[in-house]
């Protein structure tokens, strides 16, 4: 049986934990049915690295370019110009990872808010979608999105881990939701089994956020704690079960959504998905 087609919308493939076997990681991803990966940029340096990776395999890899709130002080005027240049490349498909993170507060909150606002403006300017991060900052996050107004392009709340009420507020704002292996964690992610039942099919996407968030439901358990795209089918299985859908149906629906969101429908491996949705 052919593996259902999957798109991983968030993989930190430029992370140094992949330096020794990146090609093998991609081979394993293909072997289990992944048809595209979006490589996350989270700082000026990692965004440049993500763009370079995407350029090497344009049919299989795309990238985002942005500054994570942990790196907010790095978003200088010069860095913003670098992001603008990266976003002009055909393989760089979204602005981000950007947003707010008050859980760790690795950067001053005012710097986080300023960096977030500047990247929202960049997304409006370029017309590129947004790849968003929010942790323990829901109210400020929503306020800043609302202040940006109706000109905001489409956006996804990456690695959504919040409550049903938060999900509903994001959906009301027009956001998509990205679900990771957090949903496979019985200690802190069990509430997501209920949340995902209420997300419209056209607003739901899947991601690993590797090398983080290894699904705890994987059997047999991997020897390493490093997460990778080859484990995305496990996230798909858990989400499909929660929604009462087949794995095949969920894989196709989320991949069609990702293809439309990131503008991937013309790429090899995704054209058939776009046709099926027509």
N, C-alpha and C positions, 0 to 999 in steps of 0.2 A: 504493500500500500504506500502511495506517495505521501510524504509528510505534508501537512497543511502549510500554506505559505504564511510566514510571519515576518513582521517588521519590528525591529528593536529600535524604538525612537530615542533611547538614551543610553549610550554606552561610553564610558570614559576610556576609550581605546588608547589614548595617548598616555595613560597612566603608566608609570615605570614598572608596575607589576606585570605588564604585558610585554616588556622589552625583550625577554628571552624567547618567547614563543608566539609572537603576534600572528604570524602567518598560519600557524597551526590552530590558533583560536578561531581565525576566519574559516579555515577548512572545516572545523567541527561545527561551526555555525551553519555553513552551507549544508552539511550532511544531515542536519535535523530539520531542514526546511526553511531556514531564514533566507529571505530574498533581498533584504536591505537592512543596513544598520546606519543610524544617525549618530555620529561621533560628537560627543559633548565638548564644547569649549567652555572653560570656566575662569579663565584669566587671559591676559594678553598672550602669554607664552603658550598656554595649552590650546587656545583658539587657533594660533598659527600652526601648531602641530596637528590639530584636528583637520584643518584645511588641507595641509600637506598630505595627510593620510587619505582624505577624500579624493584628492587629485590623482592618487595612485590607482584607485579602483573606482572610477566614476559611476559604473553601473551598479556597484554593490555598496558603496559607502558615500554618505553625505556628511555634512558637518554643521555645527552651530558655532557662532562666534559671540562671545559675551564675557561678562565679568560677574562671577558669583559674589553674593554679599560678603563672604569671608574676605574677598580680595578687593572690596570696594575702594580702598585708598589708592589702588593701582590704576583706577580709571582717570588718568590725567587727560588733558587735552590731546596730548600726543597719542596716548593709548586709544582714545576715542577715534582719532583719525586712522589708526591701524585697524580698528574694528570695521570702520567704514570701508576701508580698502579690501578687507577680507570678505565682507558681505557683497562686494561687487563680483566675486568669483562665482562661477556657475554652480560649483559643488557646495557652496555655503548657503544653507537653506533657511536659517532662522537666527534671530537675535537672542542670545542667552548662552548660558544659563544666567538669569538675572532675577533679582527679587529681594527678599528680606529674610534674615535668619536671626531671630532674637533668642534662640535656644542656646547657642554658644557665644554669641556676641564677640566673635573674633575681630570684628571691625566696629567702630563707633556707629550707633544707630543713625545719627544724622548723616554720616558718610554713606551708609547703606541706602538711605532714602534718596539722597542726591544721585548716587550711581544708578539706582533703579529708574528714577525719573529721566535721566539722560539717555538710558537705553530704550525706554519707551519712546522717547522722541526720535531716536535713531530708527526704531522699527516703523514709526509713522513715516519718516522721511524715505526709507528704502522700500517700504511695502512688504518687508519680510515678516513672517509670523514670529511669535514670541514663545520662547521656551523658559517657563517661569519656575522659580523656587520660592517656597514659603515655609517657614517653620516657626511656630510660636509667635507669629506676627500678623495674624489674620486681619485684624481690624485696620491696621496701617496699610497692609497690602491692598485690601479692597478699596480703601479711601484713595490711594494713589492711582489705582487702575481707573476708578470712577472719575478722578480729576483729569485724567488724560483725555477723556471724552470719547465720542463715537468714532473718531478717526483711527482708533487703535485697530491694528490688523488682528487676524485670528490668533488665538493664544492657547497654550496648553499648560495646565498646572501640573508640572512634572513631578513624579514620585508623590502622588497625592496620598496622604495618610490621615486626613482629617475626618471630621464627623459628617453625618448625613446632612446636617444643617449647613455646614460649610460647603459641602458638595453642591447642595441646592443653590446656595448663593453664587458659587462660581458658575454653575450652569445658567443661572439667570443673567449673569454678566456676559454669557456667550462663550465661556471658556470650555475647552476640552479637558479631560482628565487622563493622566498617565498613571497606570497601575504597575507596581513593581512586586518583587518578592516579599515586600512588607506584608502583603495579604496572606502569605504562607506562614507567618509567624504567630503561633497561637498565644504568645505572651503579650503582644502589643498590637497585632494587626487583625484580630478576629472580627472586630467591628466592621472592617471593610467588606466582609462577606455579605453583610446586609446592604452596605452603601452601593456596591456595584450592581445590585439588582435594579437600582433605580436610575442608572445612567443610560441615557438613550444610546442606541447602537452607534449612531454617527458622531458621538462625542467621546467615545472610549478608545484608548490606545494602550499598548503594552510596552514595557521596557524592563531592562535588567538593572540599569544604573550600576553595572559592573565597573570595578571589581567589588563593589559593595552589595549588601543585601542578598546574599546567597539564600535561595529558598530553603527554609528549614524542613519542608516536606519532601525534599529529594530523597529517593531511595534507589540504590544504596547511597549513603552519604558520601560526598566527595572527600578525598583525603585532604584537599586544600580548602580553605575558607574563601578563596577567591571566586567571585561570581564571574560568569562570562556568558556571551550570547547563546551558547549551546544549551543553557538552562532556561531560556525563555519559554520553551514548550511546557515546563512545569507551572510557570505563572499562568499561562494560557489554560492549562488543565484546571487549576484551582478556580480561576475566574469563571470559566465555562460552567463548572459544577455549581458555583454559587448562583449563576444566572439561569440555570436549568437549560443550557444550550449544549450542543455538541461542540467538541474541540474544533472540528473542521469549520463549523459555521462561525464560531467566534474568531478563529484565526483569519478567515477571509474577511469578515466584517471589520475587524480592527486594522487589518492591513490595507483594505480599501480606504478607510478613514485616514490612515497615515499617508498613503499615497496622495490623497487629495490635499491634506493639510500641508505637507512639505513640497508639493508640486513634483511628485515623483512618477506620475502616471505614464510619462513618455519613456521611462527607463526600461531596459530589458528585465524581464522577470516580474514587472508590475503592470505591463500593458494589459495582460489578460484580466487582471483584477479590475482594472478600470473599465474594461469592456463589459465585464460581468455586472458591474454596478449600473451601466448605462440603461 
